[in-house]
Amino acid sequence: MSPVLFVSLLLLVAPCRGDAGYDMDEFLKREYSLTKPYQGVGSSSSSHWDLMGTAMITPEHVRLTPDLQSRLGAVWSRIPCFLRDWEMKVQFKIHGQGKKNLNGDGMALWLTKERMQNGPVFGNMNRFTGLGIFVDTYPNEDKNEVHPSCYSPGSQRVFPYISAMVANGSQLYDHDHDGRPTELGGCTALVRNVNHDTFLLIRYMQNRLTVMMDIDGKQDWRECLDVPGVRLPKGYYFGASSATGDLSDNHDLISLRLYQLTVHRTPEEEERDLEEITLPSVDNMPLWNAVEKQDGMSGVTLFFTILFSIIGIFVLVVVAVVLYGRWKEKSRKRFY
């Protein structure tokens, strides 16, 4: 056997060294992966993935939305994920005819309790339960007043922008402010209308969420965000979705490969990580108190609310006057 072949075999079977210094092995999980020729996608009973909305299969990609206005599409895994540690590598392409900031809206990758639900968050429902990774291509906040919880000096963003959010079913994604109130972290990612492949890597290992990107055509991973203390329950579903509004783009999912990570833990880490997680959460981040955009009252509802409030106050004043008059009369009789 030649030395080159021997070294290659060693690299294939050797365990990987994680970015945080953990020893780990990775194994491709085909039941959670989506690759050409996309035979596991569709409506047949043997399919592992379902299409929704405008999503369609071509020989080269799964197109979530075409470069047309008001489209919504998604692809969702049928099989819930019970892996403790995993890594997802996604190849995607966002392109269209619109000029800069005249395109939208972006795409999202999901691991959530719910699946196959239409909604305003890049084609998925709001108040979701789980993890969302967003590739946002349109700056809505530039058109709106900056939310007080979003502002900080030097907080100007450059789009497209990748961000992450963990929700427990009670938080709203604030579309008007590009999700800033509930964002875990993010980075600029110039992924639109480029002539090379673009990739995302999402790693969930030992309750730590890391998102990396390879978007420059140099086969070089760069960190976008790294958040410790992220706690995600098992049994949730992977998905990818996209939406267009008045502006549009082609949003293509080329491949999604999920790897199981086998991390070597100490007995103390093993015992701690086996604790059951029932709701998504992030350590030291009050998800329950996240700023939410409340639904406003309609004009009719507001009118009747004010009307009944005035009537209620009037009734209380009348009752108070009557009771005071009776008390005063009884007091006068005591002295005569």
C-alpha positions in Angstrom: 0.0 0.0 0.0 1.4 3.4 -0.9 2.0 6.0 1.8 -0.4 8.4 0.3 -3.3 5.8 0.3 -2.4 4.8 3.9 -2.6 8.4 5.1 -5.9 8.9 3.3 -7.4 5.9 5.0 -6.3 7.1 8.4 -7.9 10.5 7.8 -11.2 8.8 6.9 -11.4 6.6 9.9 -9.9 9.0 12.5 -12.2 10.9 14.8 -12.7 14.6 14.2 -11.5 17.3 16.6 -14.2 19.9 17.2 -13.6 23.6 17.2 -14.1 23.6 21.0 -11.5 20.9 21.5 -13.9 18.0 21.8 -13.2 14.6 20.3 -16.0 13.5 18.1 -16.9 11.2 15.3 -19.5 12.1 12.6 -21.8 9.8 10.7 -24.1 10.8 7.8 -27.7 10.2 8.7 -29.4 9.7 5.3 -32.9 9.7 6.7 -32.5 13.3 7.7 -30.5 14.3 4.6 -31.7 15.8 1.3 -29.4 15.3 -1.7 -29.6 14.8 -5.5 -31.5 13.2 -7.1 -34.0 13.9 -4.3 -35.7 10.5 -4.5 -36.8 10.8 -0.8 -38.9 13.9 -1.5 -42.6 13.8 -2.4 -46.0 12.5 -1.5 -45.2 8.7 -1.6 -45.4 6.7 1.6 -41.7 5.9 1.4 -40.6 9.6 1.2 -38.7 11.2 4.1 -39.5 14.8 3.1 -42.7 16.7 2.2 -43.0 19.6 -0.1 -45.3 22.6 0.7 -46.5 25.6 -1.2 -44.5 26.6 -4.3 -41.6 24.3 -3.5 -40.7 22.0 -6.5 -38.0 19.5 -7.4 -35.6 20.0 -10.4 -32.6 17.9 -11.3 -30.3 20.5 -9.7 -32.1 21.7 -6.6 -35.3 22.0 -4.6 -36.6 25.4 -5.5 -38.4 26.8 -2.4 -39.7 29.9 -4.2 -39.2 31.2 -7.7 -38.3 34.8 -8.6 -42.0 35.9 -8.4 -43.9 38.0 -6.0 -46.0 36.6 -3.1 -44.7 33.0 -3.2 -44.1 30.7 -0.2 -42.5 27.3 -0.2 -41.0 24.8 2.2 -39.7 21.3 2.6 -40.1 19.4 5.9 -38.7 16.2 7.2 -41.3 13.5 8.1 -39.0 11.9 10.7 -38.5 13.6 14.1 -34.9 13.9 15.2 -33.8 12.2 18.4 -30.1 12.9 18.0 -28.3 14.5 21.0 -25.4 16.0 19.0 -25.6 16.8 15.3 -24.1 18.9 12.5 -26.0 20.1 9.4 -24.2 21.2 6.2 -26.4 23.1 3.8 -25.6 24.1 0.2 -28.0 26.8 -1.1 -28.3 29.5 -3.8 -30.2 32.8 -3.7 -30.3 34.7 -6.9 -32.7 36.8 -9.0 -33.2 39.8 -11.3 -33.7 42.4 -8.6 -31.0 44.9 -7.8 -29.5 45.3 -4.3 -32.2 45.9 -1.7 -34.8 45.3 -4.3 -35.0 41.6 -3.7 -36.4 39.4 -0.9 -37.2 38.1 1.5 -34.8 35.3 2.3 -34.9 31.7 3.6 -34.8 29.9 6.9 -33.6 26.5 8.2 -35.6 25.0 11.1 -35.6 22.4 13.9 -39.1 22.8 15.4 -41.9 21.0 17.1 -44.3 22.1 14.4 -44.0 21.3 10.7 -45.8 22.1 7.5 -47.3 25.4 8.8 -47.6 28.4 6.5 -46.8 31.8 8.1 -45.0 35.1 7.9 -41.6 34.0 9.2 -39.8 33.2 5.9 -42.8 31.0 5.0 -43.2 29.4 8.4 -45.5 30.1 11.3 -44.8 32.7 13.9 -44.7 31.7 17.6 -42.8 28.5 16.6 -41.2 26.1 19.1 -37.6 25.3 18.5 -34.7 26.8 16.5 -34.7 29.0 13.4 -31.7 30.0 11.3 -32.5 32.9 9.0 -30.8 34.1 5.8 -32.4 37.5 5.5 -31.9 39.3 2.3 -34.0 42.4 2.8 -33.6 45.1 5.5 -37.1 45.8 6.7 -35.8 47.9 9.6 -34.5 50.6 7.3 -38.1 51.3 6.4 -39.3 51.4 10.1 -38.5 53.2 13.3 -35.7 51.4 15.2 -37.1 49.3 18.1 -35.7 50.6 21.4 -34.5 47.1 22.4 -32.6 46.8 19.1 -30.6 50.0 19.1 -27.0 50.2 20.1 -24.2 52.4 18.8 -22.7 51.0 15.6 -25.5 48.5 15.2 -26.0 49.2 11.5 -26.4 45.9 9.6 -25.3 45.0 6.1 -27.6 42.6 4.2 -27.9 39.7 3.5 -27.7 38.8 7.1 -27.7 35.5 8.9 -29.2 35.2 12.4 -30.5 32.6 14.9 -33.5 32.5 17.2 -34.7 30.0 19.8 -38.4 30.2 20.8 -40.7 28.3 23.1 -43.9 29.0 21.4 -44.6 32.3 23.0 -42.2 34.7 21.3 -42.9 36.6 18.1 -40.4 37.0 15.4 -40.4 40.8 14.8 -40.4 41.0 11.0 -40.5 44.8 10.9 -37.2 44.9 12.8 -35.6 41.9 11.2 -35.9 39.8 14.3 -33.5 41.9 16.4 -35.4 41.7 19.7 -35.1 37.9 19.8 -31.8 37.4 18.0 -29.1 35.2 19.5 -26.4 36.4 17.2 -25.6 37.0 13.6 -23.4 38.2 10.8 -23.3 39.7 7.4 -23.2 37.1 4.6 -23.0 38.3 1.0 -24.6 35.2 -0.6 -26.9 36.6 -3.2 -26.1 36.5 -7.0 -22.6 35.0 -6.5 -20.9 32.8 -9.1 -19.7 30.2 -6.6 -21.2 27.7 -4.2 -22.5 28.9 -0.8 -22.7 26.8 2.3 -23.9 27.0 5.9 -22.9 24.7 8.7 -25.1 24.4 11.8 -23.6 22.5 14.7 -25.5 21.6 17.9 -23.1 19.9 20.3 -23.2 19.6 24.1 -25.9 22.3 24.2 -23.8 24.7 22.2 -25.1 26.2 18.9 -22.5 27.2 16.3 -23.2 28.6 12.8 -20.4 28.8 10.3 -20.4 29.8 6.6 -18.4 29.1 3.5 -19.6 31.8 1.1 -16.5 33.1 -0.7 -15.7 30.1 -2.9 -12.5 29.5 -1.0 -13.5 26.3 0.9 -12.9 28.1 4.1 -15.3 28.0 7.1 -15.8 31.3 9.0 -17.7 31.5 12.3 -21.0 33.5 12.2 -22.2 32.9 15.7 -21.5 30.7 18.7 -23.9 30.5 21.6 -23.5 28.2 24.7 -26.3 27.0 26.9 -28.8 26.3 24.1 -31.2 23.6 25.1 -33.3 22.0 22.5 -35.7 19.1 23.1 -35.5 15.9 21.0 -38.2 14.8 18.6 -38.4 18.0 16.6 -38.4 18.2 12.8 -35.9 19.7 10.3 -37.2 21.9 7.6 -36.3 24.7 5.1 -38.6 27.5 4.0 -38.7 30.7 2.0 -41.1 33.5 1.1 -41.3 36.4 -1.3 -43.5 39.5 -1.0 -43.5 42.6 -3.2 -39.9 41.8 -3.9 -38.6 38.4 -4.9 -35.7 36.0 -5.6 -35.1 32.4 -6.4 -34.4 30.5 -3.2 -32.8 27.1 -4.0 -31.8 24.3 -1.6 -29.2 22.2 -3.3 -28.3 19.8 -0.5 -28.8 19.3 3.2 -26.6 16.7 4.9 -27.1 15.8 8.6 -24.3 14.2 10.6 -24.6 12.5 13.9 -21.8 13.6 16.2 -20.5 11.1 18.8 -18.9 13.2 21.5 -16.7 11.7 24.2 -18.1 12.9 27.5 -16.9 12.6 31.1 -19.3 10.8 33.5 -20.4 14.1 34.9 -21.1 15.6 31.5 -23.0 12.5 30.5 -25.3 12.7 33.6 -25.9 16.4 33.1 -26.7 16.1 29.4 -29.1 13.2 30.0 -31.5 15.5 31.8 -34.8 15.8 29.9 -35.4 19.1 28.1 -39.1 19.8 27.6 -39.0 23.4 26.2 -36.4 25.2 24.1 -34.4 27.7 26.2 -31.1 29.6 26.3 -29.1 29.9 29.5 -29.0 33.5 30.8 -31.5 34.7 28.2 -35.1 35.4 29.4 -37.0 34.0 26.5 -40.3 34.3 28.4 -39.8 38.1 28.6 -38.7 38.7 25.1 -40.2 41.8 23.6 -43.3 40.9 21.6 -45.2 42.9 19.1 -48.8 43.0 20.5 -51.8 42.8 18.1 -53.4 46.2 17.9 -57.1 46.7 18.6 -59.5 47.4 15.8 -61.3 50.8 15.7 -64.6 49.2 16.7 -63.1 47.3 19.6 -61.3 50.4 20.8 -64.5 52.5 20.7 -66.5 50.0 22.7 -63.7 49.6 25.2 -63.6 53.3 25.9 -67.4 53.6 25.9 -67.8 50.8 28.5 -65.0 52.2 30.6 -66.7 55.6 30.8 -70.1 53.9 31.6 -68.4 51.8 34.3 -66.7 54.9 35.9 -70.1 56.8 35.8 -71.9 53.9 37.5 -69.2 53.8 40.2 -69.5 57.5 40.8 -73.3 57.3 41.1 -73.1 54.4 43.6 -70.5 56.3 45.6 -72.7 59.4 45.8 -75.8 57.4 46.9 -73.9 55.6 49.6 -72.4 58.8 50.8 -75.8 60.4 51.0 -77.3 57.6 53.0 -74.3 57.6 55.4 -74.7 61.3 55.9 -78.4 61.1 56.6 -77.9 58.3 59.2 -75.2 60.4 60.9 -77.6 63.4 61.1 -80.3 61.3 62.7 -78.0 60.1 65.5 -77.6 63.7 66.7 -81.4 64.5 67.0 
